[in-house]
Amino acid sequence: MIDLQEHQEIAVDLVEEGEDAGEVAVDVEEVEEAVVVRGGRGGGFQSRGGRGGDRGGRGGGGRGGGRGRGGPGGGARGGAKVILEPHRHPGVFIAKGKDHLLVTKNLVPGESVYGEKRISIEGGVDDTKVEYRVWNPFRSKLAAGVLGGMDKIFIEPGRKVLYLGAASGTSVSHVADIVGPEGVVYAVEFSPRSGRDLINMAKKRTNVIPIVEDARLPNRYRMLVSTVDVIFADVAQPDQARIVIHNAQFFLKDGGHVVISIKASCIDSTAAPSAVFVQEVQKLRENKFKPIEQITLEPYERDHAMVAAQYQRHA
């Protein structure tokens, strides 16, 4: 059995050594440019600092460039001014203060991954403060799904997750927070440049196993990944359904789940988004998946849907 540290060392060897991404300098300040939850079932968000830059194009099963940042990084003082409430999704929280913020408990206190806001809230052991990281739905499809009203994302503390289309690790870092030290995130990214950022992030988040490979070829990383509870996919490729199905056949347990972010224009730019979503769900049905839920990712992402399905390996 290979432990997590050995898994990471093997994964790092898959690409050439790159320069460290460097530390993100952060200043402690009040929350001013964070996205804000505005009530309702999942809440709405507003982005005061802007969405940042566009994503780079993707090659193979991964992404090219990373997104720009939506605003300057920094920590935010919580203390008595902020009340923390658990979200219905285990491992996800709402920090209620001047604004209501979607947050995850920081697995590595004091460390920011991509310039995100951090909030320290009293309530730890011996009244110590616990640090949380603001999770921006304009920077993360999974966060958009949470705020958009997904009943279940199946990513919970202690779970093993295969994340396809990990990019530089923005969303992966929050998934690592959610599954915690008892869980594991196998993060697959095709782009070597984004992969180096992913590897640097995983040096401190030791429950993340970075895998710089083409998600179309799971046999290439089959020795690094054990059986998983959940597959999350955000690869935005025309053959995304086939990629997910192929990885499920290799790694997903019977009765496990997939959660897929579907970008209609990447599947078929000539068809109506609703028709594309129906087509993708049908592909899952034909390959031993039972669709459970589908939502739109508006207003965070245009012409995107999120679909959850259960894998019935022996059906």
The 8 nearest C-alpha neighbors of each residue, nearest first, counted from 0:
[[1, 2, 5, 3, 6, 225, 223, 222],
 [0, 2, 5, 6, 3, 4, 223, 222],
 [3, 1, 5, 4, 6, 0, 7, 8],
 [4, 2, 6, 5, 7, 1, 206, 205],
 [5, 3, 7, 6, 2, 8, 205, 1],
 [4, 6, 8, 7, 2, 3, 1, 9],
 [7, 5, 3, 9, 4, 8, 10, 2],
 [8, 6, 10, 4, 208, 5, 9, 11],
 [7, 9, 5, 11, 10, 6, 4, 12],
 [10, 8, 6, 12, 7, 11, 5, 13],
 [9, 11, 7, 210, 12, 13, 8, 209],
 [12, 10, 8, 13, 9, 7, 14, 198],
 [11, 13, 9, 10, 14, 8, 15, 16],
 [14, 12, 11, 10, 211, 9, 15, 210],
 [15, 13, 12, 11, 16, 191, 211, 10],
 [14, 16, 17, 12, 13, 11, 191, 195],
 [15, 17, 14, 18, 195, 11, 12, 19],
 [18, 16, 195, 15, 19, 192, 14, 20],
 [17, 19, 20, 16, 195, 21, 199, 196],
 [20, 18, 21, 199, 17, 196, 195, 22],
 [19, 21, 196, 18, 199, 22, 195, 200],
 [22, 20, 19, 23, 18, 199, 24, 196],
 [21, 23, 24, 20, 111, 112, 110, 19],
 [22, 24, 25, 114, 21, 111, 113, 112],
 [25, 23, 22, 26, 72, 73, 114, 111],
 [26, 24, 73, 72, 23, 74, 27, 114],
 [25, 27, 73, 74, 28, 24, 72, 75],
 [26, 28, 74, 73, 75, 25, 76, 29],
 [29, 27, 75, 74, 26, 30, 73, 76],
 [28, 30, 75, 76, 31, 27, 74, 77],
 [31, 29, 75, 33, 32, 28, 116, 76],
 [32, 30, 33, 29, 47, 28, 48, 34],
 [31, 33, 48, 47, 30, 70, 34, 46],
 [34, 32, 31, 30, 35, 47, 46, 116],
 [33, 35, 46, 45, 44, 135, 32, 47],
 [34, 36, 44, 100, 99, 45, 98, 37],
 [35, 37, 99, 42, 44, 43, 100, 38],
 [36, 38, 43, 42, 35, 44, 39, 99],
 [39, 37, 42, 36, 43, 40, 41, 99],
 [40, 38, 42, 41, 37, 43, 36, 146],
 [41, 39, 42, 148, 38, 146, 147, 43],
 [40, 42, 146, 148, 39, 147, 43, 145],
 [43, 41, 38, 39, 37, 36, 40, 146],
 [42, 44, 37, 36, 38, 41, 146, 45],
 [45, 43, 35, 36, 34, 37, 46, 42],
 [44, 46, 34, 35, 47, 43, 36, 37],
 [45, 47, 34, 49, 48, 44, 50, 33],
 [48, 46, 32, 49, 45, 34, 33, 31],
 [47, 49, 70, 32, 69, 46, 50, 33],
 [50, 48, 69, 46, 51, 47, 70, 68],
 [51, 49, 69, 137, 46, 52, 48, 68],
 [50, 52, 69, 67, 68, 49, 66, 53],
 [53, 51, 67, 66, 68, 54, 50, 69],
 [54, 52, 66, 67, 55, 51, 65, 50],
 [55, 53, 66, 65, 64, 56, 52, 67],
 [54, 64, 56, 63, 65, 53, 57, 62],
 [57, 55, 63, 62, 64, 54, 58, 61],
 [56, 58, 62, 63, 61, 55, 59, 60],
 [57, 59, 61, 62, 60, 63, 56, 190],
 [58, 60, 61, 213, 189, 57, 215, 214],
 [59, 61, 214, 213, 189, 215, 234, 58],
 [62, 60, 189, 188, 164, 57, 59, 58],
 [63, 61, 57, 166, 190, 56, 58, 64],
 [62, 64, 57, 55, 56, 190, 58, 61],
 [55, 65, 63, 54, 62, 56, 193, 66],
 [66, 64, 54, 55, 167, 67, 166, 63],
 [67, 65, 54, 52, 53, 68, 51, 64],
 [66, 68, 52, 51, 53, 65, 69, 50],
 [67, 69, 51, 70, 66, 52, 50, 71],
 [68, 70, 51, 50, 49, 48, 67, 71],
 [69, 71, 48, 68, 72, 32, 49, 51],
 [72, 70, 114, 73, 69, 68, 115, 48],
 [73, 71, 114, 115, 25, 116, 70, 74],
 [74, 72, 25, 26, 116, 27, 117, 28],
 [73, 75, 117, 27, 116, 28, 118, 26],
 [76, 74, 118, 29, 28, 117, 30, 27],
 [75, 77, 118, 119, 29, 78, 28, 74],
 [76, 78, 120, 119, 81, 118, 80, 75],
 [79, 77, 120, 121, 80, 81, 76, 119],
 [78, 80, 81, 77, 121, 82, 120, 96],
 [81, 79, 78, 96, 77, 82, 97, 95],
 [82, 80, 96, 77, 95, 79, 78, 94],
 [83, 81, 95, 94, 96, 84, 80, 79],
 [82, 84, 94, 93, 95, 81, 92, 85],
 [83, 85, 93, 92, 94, 86, 82, 95],
 [86, 84, 92, 93, 91, 87, 83, 89],
 [85, 87, 92, 88, 91, 93, 84, 89],
 [88, 86, 89, 85, 91, 92, 150, 151],
 [87, 89, 86, 91, 90, 151, 152, 155],
 [90, 88, 155, 91, 87, 86, 156, 85],
 [89, 91, 177, 155, 156, 88, 103, 92],
 [92, 90, 103, 86, 89, 88, 102, 85],
 [93, 91, 85, 86, 102, 84, 101, 103],
 [92, 94, 101, 84, 100, 83, 102, 95],
 [95, 93, 83, 100, 99, 82, 81, 84],
 [96, 94, 99, 82, 81, 98, 83, 93],
 [95, 97, 81, 98, 80, 99, 82, 94],
 [96, 98, 95, 99, 81, 80, 30, 94],
 [99, 97, 96, 35, 95, 100, 36, 94],
 [100, 98, 95, 36, 35, 94, 96, 93],
 [101, 99, 94, 35, 93, 36, 102, 98],
 [100, 102, 93, 134, 133, 92, 94, 99],
 [103, 101, 133, 134, 132, 92, 131, 93],
 [104, 102, 91, 132, 131, 92, 176, 105],
 [105, 103, 131, 176, 130, 106, 132, 102],
 [104, 106, 131, 107, 108, 130, 132, 176],
 [105, 107, 176, 108, 104, 179, 204, 175],
 [106, 108, 105, 110, 109, 204, 203, 111],
 [109, 107, 105, 110, 130, 106, 129, 131],
 [108, 110, 107, 111, 130, 105, 117, 74],
 [109, 111, 108, 107, 112, 105, 23, 22],
 [110, 112, 114, 113, 115, 23, 109, 117],
 [111, 113, 114, 110, 200, 115, 169, 172],
 [114, 112, 115, 111, 169, 23, 68, 72],
 [113, 115, 72, 111, 112, 23, 71, 116],
 [116, 114, 72, 113, 111, 133, 117, 73],
 [117, 115, 73, 74, 133, 72, 132, 75],
 [116, 118, 74, 132, 75, 131, 133, 73],
 [117, 119, 75, 131, 77, 130, 76, 74],
 [120, 118, 130, 77, 129, 128, 76, 131],
 [119, 121, 78, 77, 128, 129, 130, 118],
 [122, 120, 128, 78, 127, 126, 123, 129],
 [123, 121, 126, 128, 127, 120, 129, 124],
 [122, 124, 127, 126, 128, 129, 121, 125],
 [123, 125, 126, 127, 122, 128, 129, 121],
 [126, 124, 127, 123, 122, 128, 121, 129],
 [127, 125, 123, 122, 124, 121, 128, 129],
 [128, 126, 123, 125, 124, 121, 122, 129],
 [129, 127, 121, 120, 123, 119, 122, 126],
 [128, 130, 120, 119, 123, 121, 127, 131],
 [129, 131, 119, 118, 105, 108, 104, 120],
 [130, 132, 104, 105, 118, 103, 117, 102],
 [133, 131, 117, 102, 103, 105, 116, 134],
 [132, 134, 102, 116, 101, 117, 115, 135],
 [135, 133, 102, 101, 132, 136, 142, 103],
 [134, 136, 138, 137, 34, 133, 139, 142],
 [137, 135, 143, 142, 139, 138, 140, 299],
 [138, 136, 135, 299, 139, 50, 143, 300],
 [137, 139, 136, 135, 140, 50, 169, 66],
 [140, 138, 136, 142, 141, 170, 137, 135],
 [141, 139, 143, 142, 144, 136, 260, 138],
 [140, 142, 144, 143, 139, 145, 170, 136],
 [143, 141, 136, 145, 139, 144, 140, 146],
 [144, 142, 136, 140, 146, 141, 145, 147],
 [145, 143, 147, 141, 142, 146, 149, 140],
 [144, 146, 142, 147, 143, 149, 148, 141],
 [147, 145, 41, 143, 148, 144, 42, 142],
 [148, 146, 144, 145, 143, 41, 296, 149],
 [147, 149, 41, 146, 145, 150, 144, 40],
 [150, 148, 145, 151, 144, 147, 152, 294],
 [151, 149, 148, 152, 292, 145, 88, 87],
 [152, 150, 149, 153, 88, 154, 307, 145],
 [151, 153, 154, 149, 258, 150, 88, 307],
 [154, 152, 151, 155, 229, 256, 228, 258],
 [155, 153, 152, 158, 229, 178, 156, 160],
 [154, 156, 178, 89, 158, 177, 153, 90],
 [178, 157, 155, 179, 177, 158, 90, 182],
 [156, 158, 182, 181, 178, 155, 179, 159],
 [159, 157, 182, 156, 155, 178, 228, 160],
 [158, 160, 183, 227, 228, 182, 184, 229],
 [159, 161, 184, 229, 227, 230, 228, 185],
 [160, 162, 230, 185, 184, 186, 231, 229],
 [161, 163, 186, 231, 230, 185, 232, 187],
 [164, 162, 232, 187, 165, 233, 231, 186],
 [165, 163, 234, 61, 233, 188, 166, 187],
 [164, 166, 188, 186, 168, 187, 163, 162],
 [167, 165, 193, 168, 62, 164, 188, 65],
 [168, 166, 193, 197, 196, 169, 194, 165],
 [167, 169, 171, 197, 166, 165, 170, 172],
 [168, 170, 171, 172, 167, 113, 112, 173],
 [171, 169, 173, 172, 139, 168, 174, 141],
 [170, 172, 168, 174, 173, 169, 175, 165],
 [171, 173, 175, 170, 174, 169, 168, 176],
 [174, 172, 176, 175, 170, 171, 177, 103],
 [173, 175, 171, 177, 176, 172, 178, 170],
 [176, 174, 172, 173, 178, 177, 179, 171],
 [175, 177, 173, 106, 179, 174, 178, 104],
 [176, 178, 90, 174, 179, 175, 156, 155],
 [156, 179, 177, 182, 157, 155, 175, 158],
 [178, 180, 176, 177, 182, 181, 156, 175],
 [179, 181, 182, 206, 178, 157, 183, 106],
 [182, 180, 157, 179, 178, 183, 156, 158],
 [183, 181, 157, 178, 158, 179, 159, 180],
 [182, 184, 159, 206, 207, 160, 185, 158],
 [183, 185, 207, 160, 161, 186, 159, 208],
 [186, 184, 161, 208, 162, 207, 160, 209],
 [185, 187, 162, 209, 165, 210, 184, 208],
 [188, 186, 210, 163, 165, 211, 164, 162],
 [187, 189, 211, 61, 165, 164, 166, 212],
 [190, 188, 61, 212, 213, 211, 60, 191],
 [189, 191, 193, 192, 63, 61, 62, 194],
 [192, 190, 194, 193, 195, 189, 211, 14],
 [191, 193, 194, 195, 190, 196, 63, 64],
 [194, 192, 167, 196, 190, 166, 195, 191],
 [193, 195, 191, 197, 192, 196, 211, 190],
 [196, 194, 198, 197, 192, 193, 17, 191],
 [197, 195, 199, 167, 193, 194, 198, 20],
 [196, 198, 167, 194, 168, 200, 195, 199],
 [197, 199, 195, 201, 200, 196, 209, 194],
 [198, 200, 196, 202, 201, 197, 195, 19],
 [199, 201, 197, 198, 202, 203, 196, 204],
 [202, 200, 204, 198, 203, 207, 199, 205],
 [203, 201, 199, 200, 204, 205, 198, 7],
 [202, 204, 201, 205, 200, 107, 199, 206],
 [205, 203, 201, 206, 202, 207, 200, 107],
 [204, 206, 207, 203, 201, 202, 3, 4],
 [205, 207, 183, 204, 180, 184, 175, 208],
 [208, 206, 184, 205, 201, 204, 185, 183],
 [207, 209, 185, 7, 186, 184, 6, 210],
 [210, 208, 186, 198, 10, 207, 185, 187],
 [209, 211, 187, 10, 186, 212, 188, 208],
 [212, 210, 188, 189, 194, 187, 13, 209],
 [211, 213, 189, 210, 188, 214, 187, 220],
 [212, 214, 60, 189, 215, 216, 59, 61],
 [215, 213, 60, 216, 217, 212, 242, 187],
 [216, 214, 213, 242, 60, 217, 59, 245],
 [215, 217, 214, 218, 213, 219, 212, 220],
 [218, 216, 219, 220, 214, 221, 246, 215],
 [217, 219, 221, 216, 220, 249, 222, 246],
 [220, 218, 217, 216, 221, 212, 222, 213],
 [221, 219, 223, 222, 218, 217, 224, 210],
 [220, 222, 218, 223, 224, 219, 217, 249],
 [223, 221, 220, 224, 225, 219, 218, 6],
 [224, 222, 220, 221, 6, 225, 10, 9],
 [225, 223, 221, 222, 220, 185, 226, 250],
 [224, 226, 227, 250, 223, 222, 221, 159],
 [227, 225, 250, 251, 252, 224, 228, 159],
 [228, 226, 159, 251, 160, 229, 250, 252],
 [227, 229, 255, 159, 252, 160, 251, 158],
 [230, 228, 256, 160, 257, 227, 255, 161],
 [231, 229, 257, 161, 160, 162, 258, 232],
 [230, 232, 258, 162, 259, 257, 163, 161],
 [233, 231, 163, 259, 162, 234, 260, 164],
 [234, 232, 164, 260, 235, 163, 259, 231],
 [233, 235, 164, 236, 232, 61, 60, 163],
 [236, 234, 265, 233, 262, 239, 261, 237],
 [235, 237, 239, 238, 234, 265, 266, 60],
 [238, 236, 266, 239, 265, 235, 267, 240],
 [239, 237, 241, 236, 240, 242, 266, 235],
 [238, 240, 242, 236, 241, 237, 243, 235],
 [241, 239, 243, 242, 238, 244, 279, 282],
 [240, 242, 244, 238, 239, 243, 245, 282],
 [243, 241, 239, 245, 215, 240, 244, 246],
 [242, 244, 240, 246, 241, 245, 247, 239],
 [245, 243, 247, 241, 246, 242, 240, 248],
 [244, 246, 248, 242, 247, 243, 241, 249],
 [247, 245, 249, 243, 248, 244, 217, 250],
 [248, 246, 251, 244, 250, 249, 245, 243],
 [247, 249, 245, 246, 250, 244, 251, 312],
 [250, 248, 246, 247, 251, 245, 217, 221],
 [249, 251, 226, 247, 227, 248, 246, 252],
 [252, 250, 247, 227, 226, 255, 228, 248],
 [251, 253, 255, 226, 227, 228, 254, 250],
 [252, 254, 312, 255, 311, 310, 251, 313],
 [253, 255, 310, 311, 309, 252, 256, 312],
 [256, 254, 228, 252, 253, 310, 309, 229],
 [257, 255, 309, 229, 308, 310, 230, 228],
 [256, 258, 230, 308, 229, 307, 231, 259],
 [257, 259, 307, 231, 306, 230, 232, 308],
 [260, 258, 232, 306, 305, 231, 261, 233],
 [259, 261, 305, 233, 304, 232, 262, 306],
 [262, 260, 304, 303, 263, 305, 259, 235],
 [261, 263, 303, 265, 264, 235, 302, 260],
 [262, 264, 272, 266, 265, 275, 302, 261],
 [263, 265, 268, 267, 266, 262, 272, 302],
 [266, 264, 263, 237, 262, 236, 235, 267],
 [265, 267, 237, 263, 264, 236, 268, 262],
 [268, 266, 264, 269, 270, 265, 263, 275],
 [267, 269, 264, 270, 265, 266, 263, 271],
 [270, 268, 267, 271, 264, 272, 266, 263],
 [271, 269, 268, 267, 272, 274, 275, 264],
 [270, 272, 274, 273, 275, 269, 263, 268],
 [273, 271, 275, 263, 274, 302, 276, 270],
 [272, 274, 276, 275, 271, 277, 263, 270],
 [275, 273, 277, 271, 272, 276, 278, 270],
 [276, 274, 272, 278, 273, 277, 263, 279],
 [275, 277, 279, 273, 278, 274, 280, 272],
 [278, 276, 274, 280, 275, 279, 281, 273],
 [277, 279, 275, 281, 276, 280, 274, 282],
 [280, 278, 282, 276, 281, 277, 275, 240],
 [279, 281, 283, 277, 282, 278, 276, 284],
 [280, 282, 284, 278, 283, 279, 277, 285],
 [283, 281, 279, 285, 280, 284, 278, 286],
 [282, 284, 280, 288, 286, 281, 285, 279],
 [285, 283, 281, 288, 286, 282, 287, 289],
 [284, 286, 282, 283, 287, 281, 288, 280],
 [285, 287, 283, 284, 288, 282, 244, 310],
 [288, 286, 311, 284, 310, 285, 312, 314],
 [289, 287, 310, 284, 283, 309, 286, 311],
 [288, 290, 309, 308, 284, 291, 310, 287],
 [291, 289, 308, 292, 307, 288, 309, 284],
 [292, 290, 308, 307, 289, 309, 293, 306],
 [291, 293, 307, 306, 290, 294, 308, 149],
 [292, 294, 306, 305, 307, 304, 295, 291],
 [295, 293, 305, 304, 296, 306, 292, 149],
 [294, 296, 304, 297, 303, 305, 293, 147],
 [297, 295, 300, 303, 304, 299, 143, 298],
 [298, 296, 299, 300, 295, 301, 303, 302],
 [297, 299, 300, 296, 301, 295, 43, 147],
 [298, 300, 297, 137, 296, 143, 136, 301],
 [301, 299, 297, 296, 298, 303, 302, 137],
 [300, 302, 303, 297, 298, 299, 296, 262],
 [303, 301, 263, 272, 262, 300, 304, 297],
 [302, 304, 262, 296, 261, 301, 300, 295],
 [305, 303, 295, 261, 296, 294, 260, 306],
 [304, 306, 260, 294, 259, 293, 261, 295],
 [305, 307, 293, 259, 258, 292, 304, 260],
 [308, 306, 258, 292, 291, 257, 290, 259],
 [309, 307, 290, 291, 289, 257, 256, 288],
 [308, 310, 256, 289, 288, 255, 254, 311],
 [309, 311, 288, 254, 255, 256, 312, 253],
 [312, 310, 287, 314, 254, 313, 253, 288],
 [311, 313, 253, 314, 310, 287, 254, 252],
 [312, 314, 311, 253, 287, 310, 254, 288],
 [313, 311, 312, 287, 288, 310, 286, 253]]
